[in-house]
Amino acid sequence: MTLKEMAAELGVSPSIVSRVLNGYTRNFSISDELRQRILEKVETSGYRANPVFRSLSSRNNRHISFMFHGRSVHRAGVPVIEALDRIGEILEANKYDFGYTFCRLERGDKFTLPHLKSAAIVIADSVSDEQFELLEANGIPYVCINGPSGRKGCSVISDERANARLILEHLYDLGHRRIGYMNYTPDPHYSVKERETAFRTFLREFDLPQLEGCETTAEPVIDRLNHFRKQGATAIVTYDDMLAMQLLSAAWSLGVRVPEDLSVITFNNPPTLEYTIPPLSGLEIPGWEMGEIAAQTVMKKAEKHDYMNGREIRLSGELALRGSTARPAN
């Protein structure tokens, strides 16, 4: 049932129904009996205001846009999807509307304005503070998750330096001294540089050998595994879970036993890691917690645009240890 149809059944104008629904009292008054009839009709009809119309017409805007590069949320990793789910739950509980905006942009391109009038924006997987020029010029408050922000935004990200150290301390405590690191081809996302830099810093700090092949490269996984094995690697850390599963497959095809001959551990911890053979150890990125903080922050920035401007909130993860890591054989 539309607002116009409901108004016709009640014998009043659509504007009266709209004002009752939106709680308007300034220069507007009706009898308590009529107000109650309207509210009861709304309840029994299941009517819900169109969030698109409300975002365009309301002075008290409560619409939050979620903005992505590309055309699909599935391009985002599990932590980002977890964060978005949590943000959505909190926004709904606080009577905010929200919607997804997919931008036909390449990584690093500047973000465009949202399709709808928005009180604030949540942006996923940003890569540079230069991407927000248009948003900041138009005074639109925003919060970034899993990526940096500009000077007028705020970012909630995973602390990849701390996460890398958790992984490496686990391997070191098991007795591993020859550790390799596998990544994909270069990507501008902050996690790529932070994980690799933290890895190299740890090796220097503990006077461990820097194995050849730890640099970012597109070389096939099976060739990289062979290269690391020739250097005596007893453990390999991968940038993400997909790369870890490719590594397990390569190890199986070469007859390399995991974890007896080689320990494998990865960043990220999707549910699929429980079903690999052996089950993979991973680093749980705090997606739910990122969403919790981002939701509270974006609601505050919607009310006070300069709230937390230029601030970065970092959250470290936790190890999820399974059957893919063990003490080295020798």
C-alpha positions as CSV (number, residue, x, y, z in Angstrom):
1,M,0.0,0.0,0.0
2,T,1.3,3.4,-0.9
3,L,1.1,6.5,1.2
4,K,-1.4,8.0,-1.2
5,E,-3.7,5.0,-1.0
6,M,-3.5,4.9,2.7
7,A,-4.4,8.6,2.9
8,A,-7.4,8.0,0.7
9,E,-8.7,5.2,2.9
10,L,-8.3,7.5,5.9
11,G,-10.0,10.4,4.2
12,V,-7.0,12.8,4.7
13,S,-4.3,14.2,2.5
14,P,-1.0,12.4,1.9
15,S,0.8,15.3,3.4
16,I,-1.0,14.8,6.8
17,V,0.0,11.1,6.8
18,S,3.6,12.0,6.0
19,R,3.8,14.6,8.7
20,V,2.5,12.2,11.3
21,L,4.9,9.5,10.2
22,N,7.9,11.9,10.4
23,G,6.8,13.4,13.8
24,Y,6.3,17.0,12.5
25,T,4.7,19.3,15.1
26,R,5.9,22.7,14.0
27,N,3.0,24.7,12.5
28,F,1.0,21.4,12.4
29,S,-1.6,19.9,14.7
30,I,-4.3,17.3,14.4
31,S,-6.6,15.6,16.9
32,D,-5.2,12.7,19.0
33,E,-7.9,10.5,17.6
34,L,-6.9,11.1,14.0
35,R,-3.2,10.7,14.8
36,Q,-3.9,7.3,16.5
37,R,-6.0,6.2,13.5
38,I,-3.1,7.1,11.1
39,L,-0.6,5.2,13.2
40,E,-2.8,2.1,13.5
41,K,-3.4,2.2,9.7
42,V,0.4,2.3,9.2
43,E,0.9,-0.6,11.5
44,T,-1.8,-2.9,10.0
45,S,-0.9,-2.1,6.4
46,G,2.8,-2.8,6.8
47,Y,3.6,0.5,5.1
48,R,7.3,1.6,5.2
49,A,8.5,4.9,3.9
50,N,10.6,4.8,0.8
51,P,14.2,5.5,1.9
52,V,15.1,7.0,-1.5
53,F,12.3,9.5,-1.3
54,R,13.0,10.3,2.3
55,S,16.7,10.8,1.6
56,L,15.9,13.3,-1.1
57,S,13.2,15.2,0.7
58,S,14.0,15.2,4.4
59,R,15.9,18.0,6.1
60,N,16.8,15.6,8.8
61,N,18.7,13.1,6.5
62,R,19.4,9.7,8.0
63,H,20.6,7.9,4.9
64,I,24.2,6.4,4.9
65,S,25.8,5.3,1.7
66,F,28.2,2.4,1.5
67,M,30.6,3.1,-1.4
68,F,32.8,0.5,-3.3
69,H,35.0,0.4,-6.3
70,G,33.7,-2.0,-8.9
71,R,30.3,-3.6,-9.3
72,S,30.1,-6.2,-6.5
73,V,30.5,-6.4,-2.8
74,H,32.0,-9.9,-3.2
75,R,35.2,-8.3,-4.4
76,A,35.7,-7.2,-0.8
77,G,37.3,-9.7,1.6
78,V,35.6,-11.5,4.5
79,P,36.7,-8.9,7.1
80,V,35.1,-6.1,5.1
81,I,31.9,-8.0,4.6
82,E,31.7,-8.8,8.3
83,A,32.3,-5.1,9.0
84,L,29.5,-4.0,6.7
85,D,27.1,-6.5,8.2
86,R,27.8,-5.1,11.7
87,I,27.5,-1.5,10.5
88,G,24.2,-2.3,8.9
89,E,22.8,-3.9,12.1
90,I,23.8,-0.8,14.2
91,L,22.5,1.7,11.7
92,E,19.1,-0.1,11.5
93,A,18.9,-0.2,15.3
94,N,19.5,3.6,15.3
95,K,16.8,4.2,12.6
96,Y,19.2,5.0,9.8
97,D,18.6,3.9,6.2
98,F,21.6,2.7,4.2
99,G,22.3,1.6,0.6
100,Y,25.2,0.4,-1.5
101,T,26.8,2.5,-4.2
102,F,29.1,0.8,-6.7
103,C,31.5,3.1,-8.5
104,R,32.8,2.2,-12.0
105,L,36.3,3.2,-10.8
106,E,39.7,1.6,-10.9
107,R,41.8,1.2,-7.7
108,G,43.1,4.6,-6.7
109,D,40.6,6.6,-8.7
110,K,38.9,9.5,-6.9
111,F,35.5,8.6,-5.3
112,T,32.4,10.2,-6.9
113,L,29.5,11.7,-5.1
114,P,26.9,9.2,-3.8
115,H,23.8,8.6,-5.9
116,L,21.5,9.7,-3.1
117,K,21.6,12.6,-0.7
118,S,23.5,11.1,2.3
119,A,24.1,12.2,5.8
120,A,27.5,10.4,5.6
121,I,29.4,7.7,3.7
122,V,31.2,4.5,4.6
123,I,34.0,3.6,2.1
124,A,35.6,0.2,1.9
125,D,39.1,-0.7,0.8
126,S,40.4,2.8,-0.1
127,V,44.0,3.0,-1.0
128,S,45.0,6.7,-1.0
129,D,44.2,9.9,0.8
130,E,43.9,11.6,-2.6
131,Q,40.7,9.7,-3.4
132,F,38.5,11.9,-1.3
133,E,39.0,15.2,-2.9
134,L,35.5,15.5,-4.4
135,L,33.8,14.3,-1.2
136,E,35.7,16.7,1.0
137,A,35.2,19.6,-1.4
138,N,31.4,19.0,-1.1
139,G,31.5,18.7,2.7
140,I,30.3,15.1,2.9
141,P,31.5,13.3,6.1
142,Y,32.9,9.8,5.6
143,V,34.5,6.9,7.4
144,C,36.8,4.4,5.7
145,I,37.1,0.7,6.7
146,N,40.1,-1.3,5.8
147,G,41.8,1.6,4.1
148,P,43.2,5.1,4.7
149,S,41.1,8.3,4.8
150,G,41.8,11.9,3.8
151,R,42.2,14.8,6.3
152,K,38.4,15.3,6.7
153,G,37.6,11.6,7.2
154,C,38.4,8.9,9.7
155,S,39.7,5.3,9.0
156,V,39.1,2.1,10.9
157,I,41.7,-0.5,9.8
158,S,43.4,-3.7,10.8
159,D,46.8,-3.3,12.3
160,E,48.8,-5.3,9.8
161,R,52.1,-4.6,11.5
162,A,50.8,-6.1,14.8
163,N,49.2,-9.0,12.9
164,A,52.3,-9.9,11.0
165,R,54.2,-10.0,14.3
166,L,51.7,-12.4,15.9
167,I,52.1,-14.8,13.0
168,L,55.9,-14.6,13.0
169,E,56.2,-14.9,16.8
170,H,54.1,-18.1,16.6
171,L,56.4,-19.6,14.0
172,Y,59.6,-18.5,15.8
173,D,58.3,-20.0,19.1
174,L,57.8,-23.3,17.2
175,G,61.4,-23.2,16.2
176,H,61.3,-22.0,12.6
177,R,64.3,-20.0,11.5
178,R,64.0,-20.1,7.7
179,I,60.6,-18.5,6.9
180,G,59.4,-17.5,3.4
181,Y,56.6,-15.0,2.5
182,M,54.3,-15.2,-0.5
183,N,52.4,-12.3,-1.9
184,Y,50.6,-11.6,-5.2
185,T,51.6,-9.0,-7.8
186,P,51.9,-5.4,-6.4
187,D,48.6,-3.8,-5.2
188,P,48.2,-0.3,-3.8
189,H,46.3,-1.5,-0.7
190,Y,48.1,-0.5,2.6
191,S,48.0,-4.1,3.9
192,V,50.4,-5.3,1.1
193,K,53.2,-3.0,2.1
194,E,52.6,-3.2,5.8
195,R,52.7,-7.0,5.9
196,E,55.8,-7.3,3.8
197,T,57.6,-4.6,5.7
198,A,56.7,-6.1,9.1
199,F,57.9,-9.5,7.8
200,R,61.3,-8.1,6.8
201,T,61.6,-6.1,10.0
202,F,61.0,-9.2,12.1
203,L,63.7,-11.2,10.2
204,R,66.2,-8.4,10.8
205,E,65.3,-8.1,14.5
206,F,65.8,-11.8,15.1
207,D,68.8,-12.1,12.8
208,L,67.0,-14.6,10.5
209,P,67.9,-15.2,6.9
210,Q,66.1,-13.2,4.2
211,L,65.2,-15.9,1.7
212,E,65.1,-15.1,-2.0
213,G,61.6,-15.0,-3.4
214,C,59.9,-13.1,-0.5
215,E,59.4,-10.1,-2.8
216,T,56.1,-9.4,-4.5
217,T,56.0,-11.4,-7.7
218,A,53.6,-13.0,-10.2
219,E,55.7,-16.2,-10.4
220,P,53.6,-19.4,-10.2
221,V,53.1,-20.7,-6.6
222,I,54.5,-24.1,-7.4
223,D,57.7,-22.5,-8.7
224,R,58.0,-20.2,-5.7
225,L,57.5,-23.2,-3.4
226,N,60.3,-25.1,-5.1
227,H,62.5,-22.0,-4.8
228,F,61.9,-21.7,-1.1
229,R,62.4,-25.4,-0.4
230,K,65.8,-25.3,-2.2
231,Q,66.8,-22.6,0.4
232,G,65.7,-24.8,3.3
233,A,62.5,-23.0,4.2
234,T,60.6,-24.8,6.9
235,A,57.6,-22.4,7.0
236,I,55.8,-20.0,4.6
237,V,53.4,-17.2,5.4
238,T,51.0,-16.2,2.7
239,Y,49.3,-12.8,2.1
240,D,45.8,-14.3,2.1
241,D,43.8,-17.4,2.3
242,M,43.4,-18.0,-1.4
243,L,47.1,-18.0,-1.8
244,A,47.5,-20.4,1.1
245,M,45.1,-22.8,-0.5
246,Q,47.1,-22.6,-3.7
247,L,50.2,-23.3,-1.7
248,L,48.6,-26.4,-0.1
249,S,47.7,-27.7,-3.6
250,A,51.2,-27.1,-4.9
251,A,52.7,-28.9,-1.8
252,W,50.5,-31.9,-2.4
253,S,51.5,-32.1,-6.1
254,L,55.2,-32.0,-5.1
255,G,54.8,-34.5,-2.3
256,V,55.6,-31.9,0.4
257,R,53.8,-32.8,3.6
258,V,52.1,-30.0,5.6
259,P,53.0,-29.5,8.5
260,E,55.6,-32.3,8.7
261,D,57.9,-30.9,6.0
262,L,56.5,-27.4,5.8
263,S,54.4,-25.2,8.0
264,V,51.8,-22.9,6.3
265,I,50.0,-20.0,7.9
266,T,48.0,-17.1,6.3
267,F,46.5,-13.7,6.9
268,N,42.6,-13.9,7.0
269,N,40.5,-16.6,8.6
270,P,37.4,-17.4,6.5
271,P,35.3,-20.5,7.5
272,T,36.7,-22.4,4.5
273,L,40.1,-22.8,6.3
274,E,38.6,-25.4,8.6
275,Y,38.0,-27.7,5.6
276,T,41.3,-27.7,3.9
277,I,43.7,-30.7,4.3
278,P,45.2,-30.1,6.7
279,P,43.0,-27.3,8.2
280,L,44.9,-24.0,7.7
281,S,46.1,-21.7,10.5
282,G,45.1,-18.1,9.9
283,L,45.1,-14.6,11.4
284,E,41.6,-13.5,12.2
285,I,41.2,-9.9,11.0
286,P,38.8,-8.1,13.3
287,G,36.0,-7.3,10.8
288,W,33.2,-7.3,13.3
289,E,35.0,-5.0,15.6
290,M,35.9,-2.7,12.7
291,G,32.3,-2.5,11.9
292,E,31.3,-1.8,15.4
293,I,33.6,1.2,15.7
294,A,33.0,2.5,12.2
295,A,29.2,2.5,12.7
296,Q,29.5,4.6,15.9
297,T,31.9,6.9,14.2
298,V,29.9,7.5,11.0
299,M,26.7,8.3,13.1
300,K,28.7,10.8,15.1
301,K,30.2,12.3,12.0
302,A,26.8,12.6,10.4
303,E,25.9,14.9,13.3
304,K,29.2,16.7,13.7
305,H,31.2,16.6,10.5
306,D,34.6,17.3,12.0
307,Y,34.4,14.5,14.5
308,M,37.6,12.4,14.4
309,N,38.9,14.2,11.3
310,G,42.2,12.8,10.1
311,R,42.2,10.0,12.8
312,E,43.2,6.4,12.2
313,I,41.9,3.6,14.5
314,R,43.9,0.4,14.3
315,L,42.7,-3.0,15.6
316,S,44.9,-6.1,15.9
317,G,43.6,-9.6,15.2
318,E,44.0,-13.0,16.8
319,L,45.6,-16.2,15.7
320,A,43.3,-19.1,14.8
321,L,45.7,-22.1,15.0
322,R,44.8,-25.4,13.3
323,G,46.8,-28.3,11.7
324,S,49.0,-26.5,9.2
325,T,51.7,-25.4,11.6
326,A,54.1,-27.5,13.8
327,R,57.7,-27.6,14.9
328,P,60.2,-28.0,12.1
329,A,61.4,-31.6,11.4
330,N,65.1,-30.7,12.0
